[in-house]
């Protein structure tokens, strides 16, 4: 996973956490849910990047 991807996902996770906290403190369920969704999206992107990295490692192993 590239550094840019890691930074983007971390930014999305932090922003999502802030939205969730703000929504919870103001009883704004829509904002809270949006924050949770943004965090989940960042987690899914991380998982996808890890799968891509693993696939590259497997491909490299077969090239030897």
N, CA, C and O atoms as a GROMACS GRO file, in nm:
protein
  256
    1UNK      N    1   0.086  -0.116   0.000
    1UNK     CA    2   0.000   0.000   0.000
    1UNK      C    3   0.090   0.122   0.000
    1UNK      O    4   0.186   0.130   0.076
    2UNK      N    5   0.058   0.216  -0.086
    2UNK     CA    6   0.139   0.336  -0.096
    2UNK      C    7   0.114   0.431   0.020
    2UNK      O    8   0.009   0.426   0.085
    3UNK      N    9   0.209   0.516   0.043
    3UNK     CA   10   0.198   0.613   0.152
    3UNK      C   11   0.079   0.705   0.130
    3UNK      O   12   0.010   0.741   0.226
    4UNK      N   13   0.054   0.745   0.005
    4UNK     CA   14  -0.060   0.832  -0.024
    4UNK      C   15  -0.191   0.766   0.015
    4UNK      O   16  -0.279   0.830   0.072
    5UNK      N   17  -0.204   0.637  -0.015
    5UNK     CA   18  -0.325   0.563   0.020
    5UNK      C   19  -0.342   0.556   0.171
    5UNK      O   20  -0.452   0.575   0.223
    6UNK      N   21  -0.233   0.529   0.242
    6UNK     CA   22  -0.239   0.522   0.388
    6UNK      C   23  -0.282   0.656   0.448
    6UNK      O   24  -0.364   0.660   0.539
    7UNK      N   25  -0.225   0.764   0.396
    7UNK     CA   26  -0.260   0.896   0.447
    7UNK      C   27  -0.405   0.932   0.417
    7UNK      O   28  -0.474   0.988   0.503
    8UNK      N   29  -0.452   0.902   0.297
    8UNK     CA   30  -0.591   0.930   0.262
    8UNK      C   31  -0.687   0.852   0.352
    8UNK      O   32  -0.786   0.906   0.400
    9UNK      N   33  -0.656   0.725   0.374
    9UNK     CA   34  -0.743   0.643   0.457
    9UNK      C   35  -0.741   0.690   0.602
    9UNK      O   36  -0.844   0.690   0.668
   10UNK      N   37  -0.624   0.729   0.651
   10UNK     CA   38  -0.614   0.780   0.788
   10UNK      C   39  -0.693   0.911   0.801
   10UNK      O   40  -0.761   0.933   0.902
   11UNK      N   41  -0.684   0.996   0.699
   11UNK     CA   42  -0.758   1.123   0.701
   11UNK      C   43  -0.908   1.096   0.704
   11UNK      O   44  -0.982   1.159   0.780
   12UNK      N   45  -0.953   1.002   0.621
   12UNK     CA   46  -1.095   0.968   0.619
   12UNK      C   47  -1.140   0.910   0.753
   12UNK      O   48  -1.250   0.940   0.800
   13UNK      N   49  -1.055   0.828   0.813
   13UNK     CA   50  -1.090   0.766   0.941
   13UNK      C   51  -1.103   0.873   1.051
   13UNK      O   52  -1.198   0.870   1.129
   14UNK      N   53  -1.007   0.966   1.055
   14UNK     CA   54  -1.010   1.073   1.156
   14UNK      C   55  -1.129   1.165   1.134
   14UNK      O   56  -1.196   1.204   1.229
   15UNK      N   57  -1.154   1.201   1.009
   15UNK     CA   58  -1.268   1.287   0.978
   15UNK      C   59  -1.398   1.217   1.015
   15UNK      O   60  -1.489   1.280   1.070
   16UNK      N   61  -1.406   1.089   0.985
   16UNK     CA   62  -1.526   1.012   1.022
   16UNK      C   63  -1.546   1.006   1.171
   16UNK      O   64  -1.659   1.017   1.220
   17UNK      N   65  -1.437   0.988   1.244
   17UNK     CA   66  -1.446   0.981   1.389
   17UNK      C   67  -1.494   1.115   1.446
   17UNK      O   68  -1.574   1.119   1.539
   18UNK      N   69  -1.444   1.225   1.388
   18UNK     CA   70  -1.486   1.358   1.432
   18UNK      C   71  -1.634   1.381   1.403
   18UNK      O   72  -1.706   1.437   1.486
   19UNK      N   73  -1.679   1.338   1.286
   19UNK     CA   74  -1.821   1.352   1.252
   19UNK      C   75  -1.908   1.269   1.345
   19UNK      O   76  -2.013   1.314   1.391
   20UNK      N   77  -1.863   1.148   1.374
   20UNK     CA   78  -1.940   1.061   1.463
   20UNK      C   79  -1.950   1.124   1.602
   20UNK      O   80  -2.057   1.124   1.663
   21UNK      N   81  -1.840   1.178   1.652
   21UNK     CA   82  -1.839   1.241   1.784
   21UNK      C   83  -1.927   1.365   1.785
   21UNK      O   84  -2.004   1.386   1.879
   22UNK      N   85  -1.916   1.447   1.682
   22UNK     CA   86  -1.998   1.568   1.674
   22UNK      C   87  -2.146   1.532   1.665
   22UNK      O   88  -2.229   1.596   1.728
   23UNK      N   89  -2.178   1.430   1.588
   23UNK     CA   90  -2.317   1.388   1.576
   23UNK      C   91  -2.372   1.333   1.706
   23UNK      O   92  -2.487   1.358   1.741
   24UNK      N   93  -2.288   1.259   1.778
   24UNK     CA   94  -2.332   1.203   1.906
   24UNK      C   95  -2.353   1.313   2.010
   24UNK      O   96  -2.447   1.307   2.089
   25UNK      N   97  -2.266   1.413   2.010
   25UNK     CA   98  -2.277   1.518   2.111
   25UNK      C   99  -2.391   1.615   2.081
   25UNK      O  100  -2.439   1.684   2.171
   26UNK      N  101  -2.435   1.622   1.956
   26UNK     CA  102  -2.544   1.713   1.920
   26UNK      C  103  -2.675   1.638   1.891
   26UNK      O  104  -2.773   1.698   1.846
   27UNK      N  105  -2.676   1.508   1.918
   27UNK     CA  106  -2.792   1.424   1.889
   27UNK      C  107  -2.832   1.429   1.742
   27UNK      O  108  -2.950   1.422   1.709
   28UNK      N  109  -2.734   1.442   1.655
   28UNK     CA  110  -2.756   1.443   1.512
   28UNK      C  111  -2.721   1.304   1.458
   28UNK      O  112  -2.606   1.275   1.427
   29UNK      N  113  -2.824   1.219   1.447
   29UNK     CA  114  -2.799   1.081   1.406
   29UNK      C  115  -2.745   1.072   1.263
   29UNK      O  116  -2.664   0.984   1.232
   30UNK      N  117  -2.789   1.162   1.177
   30UNK     CA  118  -2.742   1.159   1.038
   30UNK      C  119  -2.591   1.184   1.030
   30UNK      O  120  -2.520   1.114   0.958
   31UNK      N  121  -2.543   1.283   1.104
   31UNK     CA  122  -2.400   1.314   1.106
   31UNK      C  123  -2.322   1.199   1.170
   31UNK      O  124  -2.214   1.163   1.122
   32UNK      N  125  -2.375   1.144   1.277
   32UNK     CA  126  -2.309   1.031   1.344
   32UNK      C  127  -2.297   0.912   1.249
   32UNK      O  128  -2.192   0.850   1.240
   33UNK      N  129  -2.405   0.882   1.180
   33UNK     CA  130  -2.403   0.770   1.085
   33UNK      C  131  -2.309   0.797   0.968
   33UNK      O  132  -2.242   0.706   0.919
   34UNK      N  133  -2.305   0.921   0.922
   34UNK     CA  134  -2.214   0.957   0.814
   34UNK      C  135  -2.068   0.934   0.858
   34UNK      O  136  -1.987   0.884   0.781
   35UNK      N  137  -2.038   0.971   0.980
   35UNK     CA  138  -1.904   0.949   1.034
   35UNK      C  139  -1.870   0.802   1.044
   35UNK      O  140  -1.759   0.761   1.009
   36UNK      N  141  -1.963   0.723   1.090
   36UNK     CA  142  -1.941   0.578   1.098
   36UNK      C  143  -1.918   0.520   0.958
   36UNK      O  144  -1.832   0.434   0.939
   37UNK      N  145  -1.996   0.566   0.863
   37UNK     CA  146  -1.982   0.519   0.726
   37UNK      C  147  -1.847   0.556   0.667
   37UNK      O  148  -1.785   0.476   0.596
   38UNK      N  149  -1.801   0.676   0.698
   38UNK     CA  150  -1.672   0.720   0.646
   38UNK      C  151  -1.559   0.635   0.705
   38UNK      O  152  -1.463   0.601   0.636
   39UNK      N  153  -1.570   0.601   0.832
   39UNK     CA  154  -1.469   0.515   0.895
   39UNK      C  155  -1.471   0.376   0.833
   39UNK      O  156  -1.366   0.317   0.807
   40UNK      N  157  -1.590   0.324   0.809
   40UNK     CA  158  -1.603   0.192   0.747
   40UNK      C  159  -1.545   0.192   0.607
   40UNK      O  160  -1.477   0.098   0.567
   41UNK      N  161  -1.571   0.298   0.534
   41UNK     CA  162  -1.516   0.310   0.398
   41UNK      C  163  -1.363   0.308   0.401
   41UNK      O  164  -1.301   0.244   0.317
   42UNK      N  165  -1.304   0.378   0.496
   42UNK     CA  166  -1.158   0.380   0.508
   42UNK      C  167  -1.106   0.240   0.541
   42UNK      O  168  -1.003   0.197   0.488
   43UNK      N  169  -1.177   0.168   0.628
   43UNK     CA  170  -1.137   0.031   0.662
   43UNK      C  171  -1.144  -0.062   0.541
   43UNK      O  172  -1.055  -0.145   0.521
   44UNK      N  173  -1.248  -0.046   0.461
   44UNK     CA  174  -1.264  -0.130   0.342
   44UNK      C  175  -1.153  -0.099   0.240
   44UNK      O  176  -1.098  -0.190   0.178
   45UNK      N  177  -1.120   0.029   0.225
   45UNK     CA  178  -1.012   0.067   0.135
   45UNK      C  179  -0.879   0.007   0.182
   45UNK      O  180  -0.801  -0.043   0.102
   46UNK      N  181  -0.854   0.012   0.314
   46UNK     CA  182  -0.733  -0.048   0.369
   46UNK      C  183  -0.727  -0.197   0.338
   46UNK      O  184  -0.623  -0.250   0.298
   47UNK      N  185  -0.840  -0.265   0.356
   47UNK     CA  186  -0.845  -0.409   0.330
   47UNK      C  187  -0.817  -0.438   0.183
   47UNK      O  188  -0.744  -0.531   0.150
   48UNK      N  189  -0.874  -0.358   0.095
   48UNK     CA  190  -0.850  -0.376  -0.048
   48UNK      C  191  -0.704  -0.355  -0.084
   48UNK      O  192  -0.650  -0.428  -0.167
   49UNK      N  193  -0.642  -0.256  -0.024
   49UNK     CA  194  -0.500  -0.231  -0.050
   49UNK      C  195  -0.414  -0.348   0.000
   49UNK      O  196  -0.316  -0.386  -0.064
   50UNK      N  197  -0.452  -0.404   0.113
   50UNK     CA  198  -0.377  -0.518   0.168
   50UNK      C  199  -0.391  -0.640   0.076
   50UNK      O  200  -0.296  -0.716   0.058
   51UNK      N  201  -0.508  -0.659   0.018
   51UNK     CA  202  -0.529  -0.770  -0.075
   51UNK      C  203  -0.442  -0.749  -0.199
   51UNK      O  204  -0.380  -0.843  -0.248
   52UNK      N  205  -0.439  -0.627  -0.249
   52UNK     CA  206  -0.354  -0.597  -0.366
   52UNK      C  207  -0.207  -0.623  -0.334
   52UNK      O  208  -0.136  -0.681  -0.416
   53UNK      N  209  -0.163  -0.580  -0.217
   53UNK     CA  210  -0.023  -0.602  -0.178
   53UNK      C  211   0.008  -0.752  -0.170
   53UNK      O  212   0.113  -0.796  -0.216
   54UNK      N  213  -0.084  -0.829  -0.112
   54UNK     CA  214  -0.064  -0.973  -0.101
   54UNK      C  215  -0.060  -1.038  -0.239
   54UNK      O  216   0.021  -1.128  -0.262
   55UNK      N  217  -0.145  -0.994  -0.330
   55UNK     CA  218  -0.146  -1.049  -0.465
   55UNK      C  219  -0.014  -1.020  -0.536
   55UNK      O  220   0.037  -1.105  -0.609
   56UNK      N  221   0.040  -0.902  -0.515
   56UNK     CA  222   0.169  -0.869  -0.576
   56UNK      C  223   0.280  -0.959  -0.520
   56UNK      O  224   0.367  -1.004  -0.594
   57UNK      N  225   0.275  -0.985  -0.390
   57UNK     CA  226   0.376  -1.071  -0.328
   57UNK      C  227   0.367  -1.213  -0.383
   57UNK      O  228   0.469  -1.277  -0.408
   58UNK      N  229   0.245  -1.262  -0.401
   58UNK     CA  230   0.227  -1.398  -0.458
   58UNK      C  231   0.278  -1.400  -0.600
   58UNK      O  232   0.346  -1.495  -0.640
   59UNK      N  233   0.246  -1.299  -0.677
   59UNK     CA  234   0.293  -1.292  -0.816
   59UNK      C  235   0.444  -1.287  -0.823
   59UNK      O  236   0.505  -1.350  -0.909
   60UNK      N  237   0.505  -1.211  -0.732
   60UNK     CA  238   0.651  -1.203  -0.729
   60UNK      C  239   0.713  -1.338  -0.693
   60UNK      O  240   0.819  -1.372  -0.744
   61UNK      N  241   0.648  -1.414  -0.605
   61UNK     CA  242   0.700  -1.543  -0.564
   61UNK      C  243   0.703  -1.641  -0.681
   61UNK      O  244   0.792  -1.725  -0.690
   62UNK      N  245   0.605  -1.631  -0.769
   62UNK     CA  246   0.600  -1.721  -0.885
   62UNK      C  247   0.697  -1.680  -0.996
   62UNK      O  248   0.729  -1.762  -1.083
   63UNK      N  249   0.743  -1.558  -0.994
   63UNK     CA  250   0.839  -1.512  -1.095
   63UNK      C  251   0.977  -1.568  -1.072
   63UNK      O  252   1.060  -1.572  -1.163
   64UNK      N  253   1.003  -1.612  -0.950
   64UNK     CA  254   1.138  -1.661  -0.916
   64UNK      C  255   1.163  -1.796  -0.970
   64UNK      O  256   1.271  -1.851  -0.950
   0.00000   0.00000   0.00000
